Amino acid sequence: MSPGQQSTVAGFATDDYDRDGFQDFTVSEGLRGRVYVVENCADNEYQVAWQDSTPFVNLYFHTSGDVDGDGWPEFFLAATMSNGTWVLVYEAVGNNRFSPRFLFHLLAAGVLDYPTLFTSDMNDDGRNELIVFSGSYLHFFRGYRDDAYALSYLKQELVTRGAKHSVQVYDIDNDGIKDLLISKAQTDSTGQHYRFFADAYRGTSLTRVHRIEDYTLSPTLRAYPNPFNAECSIEYWVPTQQRVRISIHDVAGRRLRVLLDGIKSRGNYTLRWEASNLPSGVYFCRLEFLDARLTQKLVLSK
């Protein structure tokens, strides 16, 4: 593999992004703003399966994980620019085909920032959140429907002379709530001597990532597990009492089944779809609520 100028290649994340059974990893040419997906095609053999150009430089920071809960892991790339940190979100749209799905712009940082990105299930609900430590701000982002994200927690950390931060989460005291560990390196007044230390913040109910329906005014939809074998659960939230219709469609858009069609009060609900009589493949769950229409891609794998 030789993607351009080797001196600018940096960062990586890994997963089977397109769910084809072959492990992928991402790398980027930071100064040229290019991103590559490399796929394992045989024992000790790899190939560049896909590449894309972006308008960003300093595109060095990567992570991956299924944050929007659609069963397809996203990969996230961060670029540090003069006007802040930009985080691009890509997701598979087919075998070895990927598309940009979302863009975050974090204003507090800049070119000299080295943001930390990773994904973690912060509230043990089976879904990852995206954690970004950029500038002096720690952000938790939660997916609330396919390709849609919201800020669910924000913390400003004190930035002092010469400090460099990174962050990790771990349940240090075994109380079932993840804690924050923030590492720092600080110079003295001469700028020549360093001291290294870490701040530990004990997690409480305030640092848990609250369910997005606690404050959203729009309906939400997600299905799990995804991919699934024969049966999956479909969870949805409606903000007011209205008629709700949930239906299953095939890849041609044909409606196969109506799972729900009736009036529902404000709240969170779960129903199950049993699909043992259908062949493996891609299906779509559609929620209709007033003028909103939400669709989630489902993968039936037997």
C-alpha positions, 0 to 999 in steps of 0.5 A: 500500500502506498497512499501518496506521501507516506510522511503525512499518513497518520491515525487509524480505526478498525472494524468491519464497516461494510459488514462483508466479513472482512476487517477494515481499517482507516488511515488518512493523509493528514496534510492532503485531507484524504481518507482511505479504507483498507480491507483484509482480502486474504491472509497477510494481504490488504488492499485499498478498498475505498478512498475520499478527498476532504477539504480539511488539513491536519486530518489525523484523528480517528475512532469508530463505533456504532453511535447512531444505533443502526447496526453499521459502525461509523468511522469518525475523523477529526481535523484541526483547522484555524477555525476549530476542530471538524469531525467527519462521520462516514458510514457504509452504503454498500460493499466497499462503498462509504458516504459522509453522513454528518459533520461536527464543528467544535469552535473552541479548539484550533490548529495546535489542538490534539483532540481525543476521540473514542467511543464508549457506552457511557450509561450501559444501555448497549449503545456507544456514545462519541466522546471528543475532548477538543480544546478545553471542552469534553463533549459526549454525543449520542445518536438518537436516530440514523445519521443524527446526533445530539450533544448530551454532556459538556464539561469545560476543563481548566487549561493552564500553562503548557497543559496537554490533555487526553481523556479516558473513561473507566469505572474505577470504584466499581459502582456501575457508573463510568468515571473520567480520567484526564491526563495532563503534562504541564511546564514550569515557569521556565517552560523547560521542566514538565510534571505529569499528573491525572485528574480523576472525576467520579461519575454520578447520575449527572454524568450519565448520558440521559436518554435523548427522548427526555428533551427531544421534540421529535420522534425517535426510532431504533432497532436492536440487535441489528443485524439480527436473526429472525427477531428484533426489537423496535424501540420508538419515542413519540413526544405527544399523543398522535397517530403512529404508523410503523411498517416494514419495507423491502429494498424496492420500497414495497411495504411488507408488513404494518407493525403498528397503526394507531394512537399513542400517548407521549412516551417510549415504546418497544415492539418486536418484529418476527421475520423468520419467514423472510430471507436474509437481506436488507429491510427498512423500518419506517415510522410515520408521525405527523409530518415526520418520517423516520427510516432505519435500515435492518439487516436480517442475517440467518 
